[in-house]
């Protein structure tokens, strides 16, 4: 029973009310009066401790003050660690390449097969087009002269009869858009502009408009890298100003298959775009009459 009374007495003490009075030192006038309990005072101190602890954590997490804590890494130290890690990886690759070089020398002397570095091999389909550099040579110059002296557009003599019937036959074909972009220059025979210009994304793929066979893939001085495809119904399509050609002469392509990469090669260009031409029986036709761009 004595223990129970002492517990009740402690509980009542915790909730006992007290008065805090602030007097004027000269007149002893009561200026402020606070009615408090021990429980209220304890709650106030606990709340203040939680608030100050939260503010301190926020300052440490979201401000540079955390770098002043002993043992905490700074931003400069993190950047330095990253640079050192990259440097270590580079040194490891260099050492591996040197070891491979000496091993291959040993294999050559002993008559064994040469070991290839499979870690640095790039698959044929994973070509990095941004790293491709274009270089001209004497063979390129001879090829340009040879191509410029050819009349590639007259593979078939134009036939004046039944023109409307031939156009209907062409419209029955299912053409594929050679590039996803905006047509910036229209077909205009009066200006000798025998095709349309399409502006597309950088390094976008140029696609074959119909099934066919590549009849030309090379370089010209004015239009850069050009690829020409022979289709059925005596149709030929040309794709000019490319940066890279993905197909060779004699290869068979399908409609929608990538054949080149859009670029700005050649003298007659003011920016990266595709110049697309469509020829029927030796005469140019407007691609927009048959293809939706």
C-alpha positions in Angstrom: 0.0 0.0 0.0 2.9 2.4 0.8 4.3 1.8 -2.7 1.0 2.6 -4.3 0.6 5.8 -2.4 4.1 6.9 -3.4 3.4 6.2 -7.1 0.2 8.3 -6.9 2.1 11.0 -5.1 4.8 11.0 -7.9 2.0 11.2 -10.5 0.3 14.0 -8.8 3.6 15.9 -8.5 4.1 15.6 -12.2 0.8 17.3 -12.9 1.0 19.7 -10.0 0.4 23.3 -11.0 3.0 26.1 -10.4 2.9 29.8 -11.1 5.9 31.6 -12.6 5.6 35.3 -11.9 7.9 38.1 -13.3 8.0 41.2 -11.1 9.3 44.7 -11.7 12.5 44.9 -9.6 11.7 48.5 -8.4 7.9 48.5 -8.0 7.4 44.8 -7.4 4.6 45.0 -10.0 3.6 41.7 -11.5 4.4 41.9 -15.3 3.9 38.3 -16.5 2.3 35.3 -15.0 2.7 31.7 -16.3 0.8 28.8 -14.9 2.9 25.7 -15.5 3.1 22.0 -14.6 6.1 19.7 -14.7 4.5 17.8 -17.5 4.1 20.9 -19.6 7.7 22.0 -19.1 8.9 18.5 -20.0 6.8 18.5 -23.2 8.1 21.9 -24.2 11.7 20.8 -23.8 11.2 17.6 -25.7 9.5 19.4 -28.5 12.3 22.0 -28.7 14.9 19.1 -28.8 13.0 17.4 -31.6 12.8 20.7 -33.6 16.5 21.6 -33.2 17.5 18.0 -34.0 15.5 18.1 -37.2 16.8 21.5 -38.3 20.4 20.3 -37.6 19.8 17.2 -39.8 18.3 19.2 -42.6 21.3 21.6 -42.5 23.7 18.7 -42.6 22.0 16.9 -45.5 21.1 19.8 -47.8 23.9 22.3 -47.2 27.7 22.1 -47.5 28.0 22.1 -43.7 28.2 18.3 -43.9 31.7 18.6 -45.4 32.9 20.2 -42.1 32.1 17.0 -40.3 35.3 15.1 -39.6 35.6 12.0 -41.7 32.8 13.0 -44.2 34.1 13.1 -47.8 33.8 16.4 -49.7 32.7 16.9 -53.3 36.2 17.5 -54.4 37.3 14.2 -52.8 34.4 12.3 -54.6 35.4 13.8 -58.0 39.0 12.9 -57.3 38.0 9.3 -56.5 36.1 9.1 -59.7 39.0 10.4 -61.8 41.4 8.0 -60.1 38.9 5.1 -60.7 38.8 6.0 -64.4 42.5 6.3 -64.6 43.0 2.9 -62.9 40.6 1.3 -65.5 42.6 2.9 -68.3 45.9 1.7 -66.9 44.4 -1.8 -66.5 43.4 -1.7 -70.2 46.8 -0.5 -71.3 48.5 -3.3 -69.3 46.2 -5.9 -70.8 46.9 -4.6 -74.3 50.6 -4.7 -73.7 50.4 -8.2 -72.3 48.4 -9.3 -75.4 50.9 -7.6 -77.7 53.8 -9.6 -76.1 51.8 -12.8 -76.1 51.1 -12.4 -79.9 54.8 -11.7 -80.6 55.6 -15.0 -78.7 52.9 -16.8 -80.7 54.3 -15.5 -84.0 57.7 -16.7 -83.1 56.4 -20.1 -82.0 54.1 -20.4 -85.1 50.9 -20.3 -83.0 47.6 -18.5 -83.8 47.3 -14.8 -82.9 45.0 -14.0 -80.0 42.5 -11.3 -80.8 41.3 -8.8 -78.2 37.6 -9.7 -77.9 37.0 -6.9 -75.4 37.7 -4.2 -77.9 36.0 -5.8 -80.9 33.0 -4.0 -82.3 30.2 -6.0 -84.0 29.4 -5.2 -87.6 25.9 -4.0 -86.7 27.1 -1.8 -83.8 28.9 0.8 -86.0 29.5 4.2 -84.2 28.5 6.6 -87.0 29.6 9.6 -84.9 33.2 8.5 -85.1 33.3 7.9 -88.9 35.6 10.2 -90.8 35.4 10.7 -94.5 38.7 10.8 -96.5 39.1 11.4 -100.2 41.8 9.6 -102.3 42.9 9.3 -105.9 40.5 6.4 -106.4 37.6 8.6 -105.2 38.5 11.3 -107.7 38.6 8.8 -110.5 35.3 7.4 -109.4 33.7 10.8 -109.4 34.9 11.6 -112.9 33.6 8.2 -114.1 30.2 8.6 -112.5 29.8 12.2 -113.7 30.4 11.1 -117.3 27.7 8.5 -117.1 24.1 9.0 -117.8 22.6 6.8 -115.1 19.1 8.1 -115.5 18.7 6.8 -119.1 18.8 3.1 -118.2 15.4 2.8 -120.0 14.3 4.9 -123.0 11.1 6.8 -122.3 8.0 5.6 -124.2 5.5 8.3 -125.1 2.5 5.9 -125.4 0.2 4.9 -122.6 1.6 7.3 -120.1 -1.6 7.4 -118.0 -1.6 3.6 -117.8 2.0 3.5 -116.7 1.3 6.1 -114.0 -1.6 4.0 -112.7 0.7 0.9 -112.6 3.2 2.9 -110.4 0.5 4.1 -108.1 -0.5 0.5 -107.4 2.9 -0.1 -105.8 3.3 0.2 -102.1 6.0 2.7 -101.6 7.9 3.1 -98.3 8.9 6.6 -97.1 12.7 6.8 -97.4 13.1 9.0 -94.3 11.0 10.3 -91.4 11.2 14.1 -91.7 9.9 17.3 -93.3 9.9 18.0 -97.0 11.7 21.4 -97.3 12.2 21.5 -101.1 9.6 20.3 -103.7 10.0 18.6 -107.0 10.5 21.3 -109.8 11.4 20.5 -113.3 11.7 24.2 -114.3 14.6 24.5 -111.8 16.1 21.1 -112.7 15.3 19.9 -109.2 14.4 16.3 -110.0 13.5 15.2 -106.5 12.6 16.4 -103.0 14.7 17.3 -100.0 13.8 15.8 -96.7 15.2 17.1 -93.4 15.4 14.5 -90.7 17.1 13.8 -87.4 20.9 13.6 -87.2 22.3 10.2 -88.1 18.8 9.0 -89.1 18.6 5.9 -91.3 17.7 6.2 -95.0 15.4 3.3 -96.1 14.6 1.7 -99.4 11.3 2.9 -100.9 10.7 -0.5 -102.7 12.2 -3.9 -103.1 15.0 -3.9 -105.6 18.7 -4.2 -106.4 21.5 -1.7 -105.7 22.8 -0.5 -109.1 25.0 2.3 -107.8 26.7 3.0 -104.5 29.5 5.6 -104.6 30.6 9.2 -104.5 29.9 12.2 -106.7 31.5 15.7 -106.3 28.1 17.5 -106.2 25.8 15.1 -104.4 28.3 13.3 -102.1 27.6 9.7 -101.3 24.8 8.4 -103.6 23.0 5.1 -103.7 20.7 4.0 -106.5 18.2 1.1 -106.5 16.5 -0.6 -109.5 12.9 -1.6 -108.8 10.2 -3.3 -110.8 8.1 -1.4 -113.3 11.3 0.2 -114.6 11.6 2.4 -111.5 14.9 3.7 -110.1 15.2 5.6 -106.8 18.2 7.7 -105.9 19.3 8.8 -102.3 21.9 11.6 -102.2 24.0 13.6 -99.8 24.4 10.6 -97.4 27.2 10.4 -94.8 27.5 6.6 -94.9 26.4 3.9 -97.4 25.3 0.7 -95.9 24.8 -1.3 -99.1 27.0 -2.3 -102.1 26.3 -2.7 -105.8 24.5 -5.9 -106.5 22.9 -6.3 -103.1 19.2 -7.0 -103.0 17.2 -4.8 -100.5 13.7 -4.9 -99.1 11.3 -2.0 -98.8 12.0 -0.2 -95.5 15.4 -1.7 -95.1 18.2 0.8 -94.0 20.5 1.5 -96.9 22.4 4.7 -95.8 22.8 7.3 -93.1 21.6 10.9 -93.7 24.4 13.4 -94.0 25.5 16.6 -95.9 28.2 15.2 -98.2 28.8 16.9 -101.6 29.0 20.5 -102.8 25.3 21.0 -103.5 24.1 21.0 -99.9 23.5 23.5 -97.1 22.9 21.1 -94.3 22.1 17.5 -93.3 19.2 16.2 -95.4 18.2 13.6 -97.9 17.7 14.4 -101.6 15.3 11.7 -102.9 14.6 11.1 -106.6 12.3 8.7 -108.3 12.7 8.0 -112.0 10.4 6.0 -114.3 11.6 4.8 -117.7 14.3 7.4 -117.8 12.1 10.4 -116.8 11.9 12.0 -113.3 8.5 11.9 -111.5 7.3 13.7 -108.4 7.8 11.4 -105.4 5.0 13.2 -103.5 2.5 11.9 -106.1 3.1 8.3 -104.9 4.5 8.5 -101.4 3.1 10.1 -98.2 5.8 12.1 -96.3 
